[in-house]
Amino acid sequence: MRSRFQEETLQTGEPQGALAPELYVGEELRSLILDAVDKLPARQKESFLLSKFQNMSYAEIGQKLEISPRTVEKHVEVASKALRQELFRHLYSVLMAWVLMGR
């Protein structure tokens, strides 16, 4: 059974009510993360995605990419730092959007 919120969202194509700002900010944050990941060098991106989203160990990733587990670890470490820096640059605008939308 769908909630009223789900029904209104399905009918209008837009989130309604109190959750609309959170969904907008969530989508903005998701977009920022995906953009930041896309900017990573190929090996860092691949190592990071396999580690964080496929839950593969460094050894498994190393085997798959034919690199050492230590190299995978370094790729994930450098990628994580780059993502933190990139997302921090956008933190103010995301917070302001959240505040201006009523939260």
C-alpha positions in Angstrom: 0.0 0.0 0.0 1.4 3.4 -1.0 1.4 6.4 1.3 -0.3 9.7 0.3 3.1 11.2 -0.2 4.1 8.3 -2.6 0.8 8.7 -4.5 1.2 12.5 -4.9 4.8 12.1 -6.0 3.8 9.4 -8.6 1.0 11.6 -9.9 2.8 14.9 -10.1 6.3 13.7 -10.7 7.5 16.0 -8.0 7.9 15.4 -4.3 5.3 17.0 -2.1 5.0 18.2 1.4 7.6 18.3 4.2 9.9 15.8 2.6 10.3 17.8 -0.7 13.3 19.9 0.6 15.1 16.9 1.9 14.7 15.0 -1.4 15.9 18.0 -3.3 19.0 18.4 -1.1 19.6 14.6 -1.2 19.5 14.7 -5.0 21.9 17.6 -5.1 24.3 15.8 -2.8 24.0 12.6 -4.9 24.7 14.6 -8.0 27.8 16.3 -6.4 29.1 12.9 -5.3 28.7 11.4 -8.7 30.4 14.4 -10.4 33.3 14.2 -7.9 33.7 10.5 -8.5 33.7 11.1 -12.3 36.6 13.5 -11.9 38.9 10.9 -10.4 41.6 9.3 -12.4 40.5 5.9 -13.9 42.4 3.6 -11.6 41.4 5.5 -8.5 37.8 5.7 -9.6 37.7 1.9 -10.3 39.4 1.0 -7.1 37.2 3.3 -5.0 33.9 2.1 -6.6 34.8 -1.6 -6.2 35.9 -1.1 -2.6 33.0 1.1 -1.5 30.1 0.0 -3.6 30.9 -3.6 -4.4 32.4 -4.3 -1.0 35.4 -6.0 -2.5 38.6 -6.4 -0.5 41.8 -4.8 -1.6 43.2 -8.2 -2.4 40.2 -9.0 -4.6 40.4 -5.6 -6.4 44.1 -6.1 -6.8 43.5 -9.4 -8.5 40.8 -8.0 -10.8 42.9 -5.0 -11.8 46.2 -6.8 -11.8 47.8 -4.5 -9.2 49.0 -5.0 -5.7 46.6 -4.7 -2.7 48.8 -2.0 -1.4 48.4 0.0 -4.6 44.6 -0.5 -4.4 44.7 0.8 -0.8 46.6 3.9 -1.9 44.2 4.5 -4.8 41.2 4.3 -2.4 42.9 6.5 0.2 43.8 9.2 -2.4 40.4 9.0 -4.0 38.6 9.4 -0.6 40.7 12.4 0.2 40.0 14.0 -3.2 36.3 13.4 -2.8 36.2 14.9 0.7 38.0 18.0 -0.6 35.7 18.3 -3.6 32.5 17.9 -1.6 33.7 20.3 1.1 34.0 23.0 -1.6 30.2 22.5 -2.2 29.1 22.1 1.4 28.1 25.7 1.9 25.8 25.8 -1.1 24.2 22.5 -0.1 23.6 23.7 3.5 22.2 27.1 2.2 19.8 25.3 -0.1 18.7 23.1 2.8 18.2 26.2 5.1 16.4 28.2 2.4 14.0 25.4 1.7 12.6 25.6 5.2 14.9 23.5 7.4 
